[in-house]
Amino acid sequence: SQLAGGIVYRYNISPRWAIKADFLFGKVAGSDKLTNGGYERNLSFFSPITEFSVVGELNFLKLYNSVGKNHFAPYIFAGATIFSFNPKAQHPNGTVYELQSFGTEGQGLEGMPKKYSLTHFAIPFGIGLRVNLGQYVCLGAEWGFRYTFTDYLDDVSGCYYDNDLLREQRGDIIADMADRSPELLDGDGNALPRHQAGEQRGNSTTHDMYSFAGVNLTVKFGNADRTCDLKKPKKRY
């Protein structure tokens, strides 16, 4: 988990429904050294994420900011997201490299798929809780998942490319970053062998997911005659 932040605009359609737009930014990171069963692969990454989402919210209880009415409501939400990412990793020489440009699984070479895009769509969905603190201020907390349409959030998806060919065509650093097992030693102090071409590197049958969790503070502004209960002032003639 990493720190995140952003801004939000919400339009209350009724006491039950609202539309919300989010602009959020954060970072995800992971390492095989911290997982069970993946240590010998020895891959790691971190990636900034910037996203823009539009979602619909459904309150389980009617929510008002009028005096004497309910000020509390849990809710669910779903919508659409466009986001950008850029997986990176640190080489043993201490330099941080952007992995997408490397084509660590052979992307862009003859007979291989092109390099993946760093901008994708996702489906956001989750749960939240809102409390109106008086007429103008609302405090909320929510946890939302993003089901993405990419499997390269961590630059890992398919199979190992022939490391010798990768080294020949793209150089030592890219080949080193594609297969980092030799950085580890076995029980006899020998470097672990490189993986063979075609061995599984990731799981291309599933897409990646990420999530945002946090608290938000919103302030009501705009037409003072409009409230969350949609009681419009009557026309007078």
C-alpha positions in Angstrom: 0.0 0.0 0.0 1.2 3.5 -0.9 -0.1 7.0 -0.2 -2.7 8.5 -2.6 -4.8 11.6 -3.0 -7.1 13.5 -5.3 -10.1 15.7 -5.8 -13.8 14.8 -6.2 -17.0 16.5 -7.5 -20.3 15.0 -6.7 -23.8 15.9 -8.0 -26.7 14.8 -5.9 -29.5 13.7 -8.2 -31.8 12.6 -5.4 -31.6 11.4 -1.8 -30.7 7.9 -3.2 -28.6 8.7 -6.3 -25.6 10.7 -7.1 -23.0 11.1 -9.9 -19.4 11.5 -8.9 -16.2 12.5 -10.8 -12.8 11.6 -9.3 -9.3 12.7 -10.2 -6.9 10.4 -8.2 -3.2 9.7 -8.1 -1.1 7.2 -6.2 1.4 4.4 -6.6 1.4 0.6 -6.5 4.4 -1.6 -5.8 5.3 -5.3 -5.3 8.2 -7.7 -5.0 8.6 -11.5 -5.3 10.8 -11.3 -2.2 7.7 -10.5 -0.2 5.5 -13.2 -1.5 5.2 -17.0 -1.0 6.2 -19.2 -4.0 7.6 -16.4 -6.2 10.9 -15.7 -4.6 13.0 -17.5 -7.2 11.5 -15.4 -10.0 12.9 -12.4 -8.2 10.9 -9.7 -10.1 9.8 -6.4 -8.5 8.2 -3.2 -9.7 6.6 0.1 -8.7 4.3 2.3 -10.8 2.6 5.6 -10.4 -1.1 5.6 -11.3 -3.2 8.6 -12.3 -6.8 8.1 -13.1 -10.1 9.9 -13.9 -13.3 8.2 -13.1 -17.0 8.9 -13.4 -19.3 6.7 -11.3 -22.9 6.4 -10.2 -23.6 6.1 -6.4 -26.6 4.4 -4.8 -27.3 5.2 -1.2 -28.8 2.4 0.9 -30.6 5.0 3.0 -32.1 8.3 1.8 -29.5 11.0 2.5 -30.5 14.7 3.3 -28.7 17.8 4.5 -32.0 19.3 5.7 -32.6 19.8 9.4 -34.4 16.9 11.1 -33.7 14.3 8.3 -31.3 11.4 7.9 -27.7 12.6 7.5 -26.0 9.1 7.2 -25.9 6.6 4.4 -23.7 3.7 3.2 -23.5 3.4 -0.6 -22.2 1.4 -3.5 -20.8 2.7 -6.7 -19.7 1.6 -10.2 -18.7 3.4 -13.4 -15.8 3.9 -15.8 -12.2 4.9 -15.4 -9.3 5.9 -17.7 -5.9 5.6 -16.1 -2.2 5.8 -16.8 0.6 3.8 -15.3 4.4 3.3 -15.9 6.0 0.2 -14.3 9.6 0.7 -13.2 12.2 -1.3 -11.4 15.7 -0.8 -10.0 18.7 -2.6 -11.6 21.4 -4.0 -9.4 23.6 -1.0 -10.5 21.2 1.3 -8.7 19.5 2.8 -11.8 15.8 2.9 -12.0 14.4 1.9 -15.5 11.0 2.2 -17.1 10.1 -1.4 -18.0 7.6 -0.8 -20.8 10.2 0.6 -23.1 12.4 -2.4 -22.6 10.0 -5.0 -23.9 11.0 -7.5 -21.3 8.8 -10.3 -22.7 10.1 -9.6 -26.3 7.4 -7.1 -27.2 8.2 -5.3 -30.4 10.6 -7.9 -31.7 9.9 -9.9 -34.9 7.0 -12.2 -34.4 6.1 -10.8 -31.0 3.2 -8.5 -30.0 3.8 -4.7 -29.9 4.6 -3.0 -26.7 1.6 -2.5 -24.4 0.0 0.9 -23.9 0.5 2.9 -20.7 -3.1 4.2 -20.8 -6.0 1.9 -20.3 -9.7 1.7 -19.2 -10.9 0.1 -16.0 -14.2 -0.6 -14.3 -14.3 1.0 -10.8 -16.7 -0.5 -8.2 -16.8 -0.4 -4.4 -18.5 0.6 -1.2 -18.5 3.8 0.9 -20.1 5.7 3.8 -21.2 9.3 3.9 -22.2 11.6 6.8 -23.5 15.1 6.3 -22.0 17.4 8.9 -24.6 20.2 8.8 -25.9 21.8 5.7 -22.7 22.3 3.7 -20.0 19.7 4.7 -19.9 16.0 4.1 -17.4 13.5 5.4 -17.0 10.1 3.7 -14.9 7.0 3.5 -14.8 4.5 0.6 -12.9 1.6 -0.8 -13.0 1.1 -4.5 -11.5 -1.6 -6.8 -10.5 -1.1 -10.4 -10.7 -4.0 -12.8 -8.4 -3.1 -15.6 -8.2 -4.2 -19.2 -4.4 -4.8 -19.1 -2.2 -7.5 -17.5 0.9 -5.3 -17.5 0.5 -3.1 -14.5 3.6 -4.8 -13.1 5.2 -5.5 -16.6 4.6 -9.2 -16.1 2.0 -11.2 -18.1 3.2 -14.0 -20.4 6.3 -16.1 -20.9 10.0 -15.6 -20.8 11.6 -14.6 -24.1 14.8 -16.2 -25.2 17.3 -14.3 -23.0 20.3 -14.8 -25.3 18.3 -13.3 -28.2 17.1 -10.4 -26.0 20.6 -9.7 -24.9 21.8 -9.8 -28.5 19.1 -7.5 -29.9 18.6 -5.1 -27.0 21.6 -5.3 -24.7 22.7 -6.6 -21.3 20.6 -4.3 -19.1 17.3 -5.2 -20.7 18.1 -8.9 -20.7 19.1 -8.6 -17.0 15.8 -6.9 -16.1 13.8 -9.5 -18.0 15.1 -12.5 -16.0 16.4 -11.6 -12.6 16.8 -15.1 -11.2 20.6 -15.1 -11.5 20.8 -12.3 -8.9 20.0 -15.0 -6.3 22.2 -17.8 -5.1 21.4 -21.4 -4.4 22.5 -23.4 -1.3 25.9 -23.9 -2.8 26.5 -20.2 -3.5 25.9 -20.5 -7.2 23.7 -18.1 -9.2 20.3 -19.5 -10.1 19.9 -20.4 -13.8 18.0 -18.3 -16.2 14.6 -19.4 -17.3 14.2 -21.1 -20.7 12.3 -19.4 -23.5 8.6 -20.1 -23.2 8.6 -20.7 -19.4 5.8 -19.1 -17.6 6.6 -15.6 -16.3 3.1 -14.3 -15.4 -0.5 -15.3 -15.9 -1.9 -13.9 -19.1 -5.4 -15.4 -18.4 -6.3 -12.7 -15.8 -6.2 -8.9 -15.9 -4.6 -6.8 -13.1 -6.6 -4.9 -10.5 -5.8 -2.1 -8.1 -7.7 -0.2 -5.5 -8.0 3.1 -3.7 -9.1 3.4 -0.1 -9.4 6.6 1.9 -11.5 9.4 3.4 -12.8 12.4 1.6 -14.3 15.8 2.6 -16.7 17.6 0.3 -18.3 21.1 0.6 -21.6 21.9 -0.9 -21.7 25.0 -3.2 -23.9 26.3 -5.9 -27.6 27.2 -5.9 -28.7 27.7 -2.3 -32.3 26.9 -3.3 -31.4 23.3 -4.3 -31.0 20.6 -1.6 -30.3 16.9 -1.7 -34.0 16.2 -1.3 -34.8 18.0 -4.6 -37.4 20.3 -3.1 -37.5 23.0 -5.7 -38.9 26.4 -4.7 -42.4 26.9 -6.2 -42.9 29.4 -9.0 -44.8 32.5 -8.1 -46.7 34.6 -10.6 
